[in-house]
Amino acid sequence: MLMKKIISAVICLCSSVIVSYAQSPGVYGNVYIPYPQRTGNESVVYFTRNLSAEGLIAAYERVNGNIYGKVAVKLHTGEQNGPNILPREWVKELVKRNIIREATIVETNTYYQGDRYTTEAHRKTLKVNGWDFCPVDIIDEQDTVSLPVVGGKWFTKMSVGKNIKNYNSLVVLTHFKGHSQGGFGGSNKNIGIGCADGRIGKAWIHTRPGAGQWSIRKEEFMERITESTKATIDYFGKHVTYVNVMRNMSVSCDCEGIKADPVVTPDVGILSSTDILAIDQACIDILYAMTEKEHHDIIERIETRHGLRQLSYMKELGMGNDRYVLIDLDNGCKRITAKDAAKGLKPFVQKR
């Protein structure tokens, strides 16, 4: 009953930001567009198979040219004891070696009732999961702030954690994996859901007034995530960069914790870019380049949720390029394809 009252209270605020419920979402979020059929410019995406702290550092250092000052590191810290979240030791190396200077991990409270629903519970979960080696700012702990959404069709502004404005730069460090509603969770989802505050912004993205808590789905849901992301990255401008780690890729998000589905997709490596669309697209291309056995579960999750609309809508909003040059950091920085990156992968063995 309490949750229903909370949802009703925040949904009544939606009329001030929703452009129109008569808007129509895009289509074909379940259809993969092969690289030769895409048009436009190419961005640079770096790739390493070195799944370690050293690999993470190597990938990040290729794309950190515009990161300065007080740095927010946005990552998914996960529910308690989740088996698939990013290795804390890797991130600790980035911080402790001053690879990312003045770094603070930033998170927001969740929209669902779980281990991170309240700030108090969230702080406990951060400690349980080992994220207490550096400052962690739950940016909606005290208040929210609205950032403009330029060119959106669902929103004119997005409600995010107020403390996001305390930072000069944003490093988006993403565990790339599946997602129960988004199909996949890449950099776009990490920001779009992860920076929206837990009571207002997330409600605007997930919930239709008068309907259930998770009533917005498929293409419309992908578009709302993307508009939320755009608000945040427009705020940081050139001072934002992206690293995606393709490891322990369950079809489930880290928000499902120990209830996540088993991982059957092989580990791949680490990608980095200053282009959010290019990096998420490259990860998707690598998945599609895998064998049927290797990618069946995660591709099914992506397509049944129409998650590919995240990519096409980012392109429509001018957030990046879906064509890219993939640079292999392990082999003399030569140009490779997604198919090259997907070759010779070892069957996944669950790491506990």
C-alpha angles and dihedrals in degrees: 000000000000091000091051090053092049092049092048091050096052095040091058086064092059097085090074094060108025109095094203138329086213088072115114120227121229124260142231096050086146095055122090116218112212117228097252090059094058125094136202138051128333127239127200121257121182122213137194131172089206103113098190141088088276091053091048091051093047092051094046095048090060092062107031099092095116098039111112144145121011106005127207113206108202113201138145106257092188138212119300115301094352107175098216107048120120114285106263091213091064094052091043089059091054090054103035095048089051090242084137106032122209089010125177124178109231127203140157132221118263130257092222124065107258143105093316102036095108127035091242093053091042092055090051091050092050089056094046091051094047101248094128096095091097138016115298118197117200090203097200093047093109108015148336136246131201121236120194120253107214116205097000125143099204102038140031091190140007129222112230136165109292094227092067085087091064091075135079098200140023127217110192107206108183136187099213111217144122125295132210094230107010094051090226136021114221133142091300094057092040090061102029095054098019098058096038107097120254100248110029112018095042090047090054090053099043109029136065114206111262093013135090126297093258096035099128112079147154119012096357092051091050091051093050092050089050095049089050090052091049091056091057099042092045087055092055095039112181092356098083130087138177138226121179121194113204099200134118090010105186118172083243128082121241086250086077091063115183090358092066116126116258117274115247101156115097120248112255116180144259127305130192136185144148088232115081096197094046094052096047090044092050090053091050091048091053090052092051090048091060123095119273091254093050098048105025099105099043095042089050089052092049096047098042090054092044088235095158088078086079088070100043092046093050087055093048090052092051094244096138148311128295089205118075148163109244110211119200107218091188096059112045095292092284121165115259137172131242087254090057090051091051095052123109097008117168120235110264119261113192111246115211 
